[in-house]
Amino acid sequence: MSVILFDNPYRNHLFPLTKTRAVASLRMGILTVAERWEKLTGSEVFIHTAAYLQDVYGTATSGDHIWIDASVIPDAKMIDMMAGLENNECWADEYGLIMGKTDLASKDFNAAASLQHFQTIHDHSAVRRIQYPWQIIQFNDELLRFDYGLVTYGRQSAPVSATNRCILPEQIFIEPGAVVEYAMLNASTGPIYIGRDAMIMEGSAIRGPFAMGNDAVLKMNSRIYGATTLGPFCMGGGEIKNSIMTGYSNKAHDGYMGDAVIGEWCNWGAGTCNSNLKNTAGVIKVWSEAANDYLEAGYKCGVIMGDYSRTAINSSINTGSVIGISSNVFGDGLLPNIIPDFSWGCKGVTYRIDKALDDINNWKKLKQASITEAERNILLHLYKK
């Protein structure tokens, strides 16, 4: 029996992050949603998402499966609920299916009417979901601590070099191959996790909770506040606070990133900063493409940035900004707080798709990768829309 993580009908409320990926591929804490469920269940995990994305993930094999809404935040009670499920039985709340067991084939599963696939439905109204991108920022502290326990349970950290200054070293875990020298690591405010073959350069100061994935790099004299996640192959530098970089993205230079969610294959030019607090200290409203309106996101929210987007040097990003996918962002003064997909600058000029694809491939070559046919097809699909 395997687990299938499905996108519910509200996946578009997580745009622009879910334009190019399934909800199960979002990173919060140390892990992606799919990686977290794999560790929690010990089962093979499949992903069921929008049709134009499905080729990236493949389809589940036949047989009994536990279907789980990928936006749900797991806890110990949910694991118990899952273990007790009988065939054609499920748990649900006001938003629909939370999890259920069925032998239904992926091609026959209807996320918009998912409860029709089950005979016995139990209520579990206390479940929490990630419904908007700024909630990823708000839950990152909790999930960093949760994932730290999952990833390090029963394991021994690699030794911490004597050149470092550590506070609460028992809450610092370093994977084999990681290099950390002459850094300040303060885990009294939350655990610190350093992934395989990652590097923290000299002079960096880190307050937990903090995680960096495999092959990620922090440049010299970086200042990192929790709760911050650098995904695999990311590069961080300057000042970063309470932010998530999904993977393969760069903020390599001085400048401030705060309360931000950054997709994959993004780059911040030197000196780029974002505001995360209004001058009035009031509630921040962030544009939602799905709602076609501004929605309240709390008192701290910097920027939500889709995959493959980049900023020019010294860019000034406004409070509560949304930057779409595959955009080359540049402009004078404070940038607009809505920058659409495939933008060239900030004055309504569209990034030519052939040029956008070539430039993405150039950026990927810098990390010994190349754009795949599946990625091209997704971007072409979105560009045509």
N, C-alpha and C positions, 0 to 999 in steps of 0.2 A: 504494500500500500504506500502511495506517495501523497505529497501535498501539492495542490495547485493553488497558487496565489492569483486571484483575479482582480481586475480593475472594475470598480463599481461605476455606475453611470455618472458619478460626479468627478471623474478623473480630470475633466477639463477645468475644474476649479483649482487645480494645481499647475495650470499653465503659468509660465512657459516651460517649467521643468519637465512636465510630462508630455510635451509635444514630441520629444525625441526618445522617450523611454517609458517603459511601464512603471507603474507606481512601485512595484516590487524592486525596481532598480534604484530607487531613491536612497541616498545615504543619510543616515542619522546616527549619532553616536559613533561607534567604530565601524559598524557593519551596514551593508545595505539591508533592506527589508528581507530579501530572499536569503541572504547569508545568515541573518538572525534566526529565521524559522528553521533553516537547515540545522543550525547548532542546537536549537531548542528541541527539535523533534528527532534528530538523527535520521530523518527520512530524505529521500530524493525530492527535490523541489522543482516544480514546473511553473511557468508563468503564462497566464491567459490575459491578453491585452487587446488593444485596438487592432483591427485587421491590418492596417498599413505598417504596424510595428511587429506583427507576429513572427515574420520570417527570421527576425533576430533571435528569437527565443525557442523556436521549434514548438512541438506539441507533445502532450503527455501520452504515454503508452496506455493501452487499454487496461481495465481492471478497476478495483475500488480506489477511490481517492477521497481525501479530505479537502474540500474547497474552502478557502479562507480569503476574506476580503483583505487585500494587501494594505489597505490604509489603516487597519486596526493595529493598535499598540498592544503587544502581547504582555501577559502577566501570568503568574503561577496558576491562578484560577482557570485561565483559558486553556492551559495545558491539561489540567484535570478534566475540563469539559470535553476536550478533544479526545482524550483517552476513553471516555465513556460513551462516545457516539456509536449508535447502531446504524445500519444501512437505512437510507432515506430519512434520517433524523437530522435536525439542525438546531442551531441557536440563532436568534435574530433580535433586532431592536427596531426603533422607529425608522431607521434608514434602510433596513432590509437585512439580508443575510450577513451574519458574522462568520459562521463556519458550519459546514454540513458534510455528511458522508453520503456518497452516491457512486454508482458505477457508470454514471452518465459520461458519454464521450465529450471531449472538448468542443467539437463542432456543433453539439446539440445544446450546449450550456448558454442560457440567456441571462446575462448579468442584470439587465433591466427588469426582469421578472423572475429573479432567481428562486424565490420562495416556492414557485410552482413546481419545482423539481423535488420537493420533500413532502412527506406525508405527516411527519410529526415535527412541530415547531415549538421550541421553548423560548421564553423571553429572557433576555439578559441586557437590561437597559443601561447598565453601568459601564459598558465598553467605551473606550476612547478611540477616536480616529484622527488621522492627519487629513484635514479637509482643505486647508489653505497653505500656501507655501511658507508664510511667515510662522506657522505653527512648528515647522521644522526647527527654526531658531529657538522657539520657546520650549520645545521638548528635548533639545540636544543635551543639556546638562544631565537630565534624568537618564537618557539613553546611553550617554557615555559611561555613567556609573554601572548601569545594567549590563552593557556589553563587556565592560572590563571584567566583571565577574564571570561572564560566559567564556571569554577568550582565555583567561588566565587560570581558570579553575584547575587545581591539581598540577599546575606546571611551575617550573622554576625559571625566574628571569635570568637572562645573561648578566654577568657581573657589570656593575656600574663603575666606570673608570674613576680612579682616585682624583683625577683632575677636576671633577665636577663638584659642585656644592649642592647637597640634597637635603630637603626637609621632608621628613616622613618617607624614607627610602623604601619601606615595605609596601608602599602604594605606587611604586614605580616599576613598570615591567618593560624590559628591553628584549626584543626578539634577536635571534642569532643574525649576525652580519651587520647589525646597526652600529653606527659610529657616533658617539656622543662624547665630546671633549670640551673642557673648560666652559661648561654651561651651568646656569643656576636652575635647578628643578625643584619647584615647591609643590609638593603633593598634599599639603595640609588642607588645601581648599578643594581637593578632588584628585582622583587617580590620574596618572600619566602613563600613556601607552605609546611605545616607539616600535614601529613595525619593522619587518625584516628588511635588511639592507638600506634602511633609512639613514639619513645623516642630519645631525644638528651641529652646525658650525660654532666656532668659538665665540664667546661673549653673549650668547642667546640667553634670555631669561623667560621662563615658562611657569605659569601658575595653572594648576589643574582646575577642573578636569580638562584633559587635553589628549588627543590621539593623532598620530600620523601613520598613514598606511605604508605598505611596502614601497621602497624606493623613493619615498618623499624626501624633500630637502628643506631645511630651514637655514637661511643664509646668516652670515655673521651679524651679531648684535641685534637679532630679532627680539621683539617684545610681544609675548603671547599671553593673553588673558583667557581664562575659561569662560564659557564652555566652547572650545574650538576644535574642529576636526579638519585635518588635511588628508584628503583621500590619497589613494595610490598615485605615485609619480607626480604629485603636486609639488610646487615650489613656493615657499612662503618667505616673506621678509618684511622689514619695517614693523608696524604695529597692527596686530590683529586681535579682535575681541569678539567672542560669542558668535563665531561664524563657521560655516560649513563650505568647504571646497570639495566637490563631489569626486573629482579625479582628473589627473592629467592637466590641471590648470596652474597658472602662475600668477603670483603676486610677489615678484622677486625683489622689489625695491622699496625704498622709503615711501611713506604714505599710510593712510589709515583705512582699514577695513573693519567695520563694526556692524554686528547684527545683520549679517548678510548670508544669502545662500547663492553659491556660484556653481553653475553646471560644469560639464566636462569640456576640456579643450578650450578654455577661456584664457585670456591674458590681460593683466592690468599693466598699462604703461607706467613708467617711473613717475612717482609723484601723484598718481591717482589716489583720490580720497573720496569717501562717501560720508554724508551726514546720516546719523541714526537717531537724532533727537530734534524735534522742532524748537525753534527759538522761543516759542510760547510755552514749551514743555507740555503741549496738549496732545490729545490722541491723534495718532498718525492714521491717515486713510490711504490705502493702497489700491491701485486700479486692478480690477478683476475682469478679464476678458469674458469669462463665462457669465458673470452677473451683469456685464456691461455697465458697471458702476464702480464707484470707490467704496471699499469696505474698511471698517475699523480693524486695525492690526495691533492695537496697544500703544504704549508710549515709546517703545524702542523698535525701530525697523529701519534698516539701511537700504539694501538693494537686493532684488531677486533677479538673477541673471541667467538666461538660457544658455544652452550649449553653443559652442563655437563662436562666441562673441568676444570682442576685444575693445579696449579703450586706448586712446592716444595718451601720450605723456601729459601729466598735470591735469587730467580730467577731473572735474568737480561734479560728483554725483549727488543729486538731491535726495532729501529724506524720503523714504518710502518709494523708491523708484523701481520700475519694472523694465528690464532690458530684454528684448526678445532674443530669439535664436539667430545665429549666423549674422551678426551685425558688426560693422566696423564703426565704432563710436568715437566721434571727435566733434568739437565745437567750442565756441568761446563762452566764458563765464559758467554759471551754474547750468547744468544740462537739464533738459526736460525730464519730468518724472515718468513719462511713458515714451519708450523708444521701441517701435514695432519690430517684428521679425524682418530680417533681410534689409536692415537700414544701412545706408552709406552716409555717415554723418548723422545730423539731427534735423535736417531741413526737408524731409520728405522725399529724398532721393533713394531709389531702390538699388540694392546691391545686385548686380547682374549675376545670375545663377552660375554661369560658367566660371566667372571670376571668383565667386564665393567658394565653389567646390575646389578650384585650384589652390586658393589661399588656405583653405582648411587642410588640404593635403600637404602644403608646405609646412604648416605648423606641426602636423603630425610627424613629418620627417625629422623634426628636431628631437623627437623622443623615439626614434627608430620604429615608427609605425606608418601606416598609410591608410587613406580613406577606403572603406570597404564598399562593395557593390550594394550591400544592404543599407549602409548609411547614405549613399548617393540616392537610392530610391526613396528613402524617407524624406530627405531634404527636397528632392524634386516634387514629391507629393505635396509637401507643405507649401512650397513655392507656388505651385499651380493654384492652390486654394487661396 
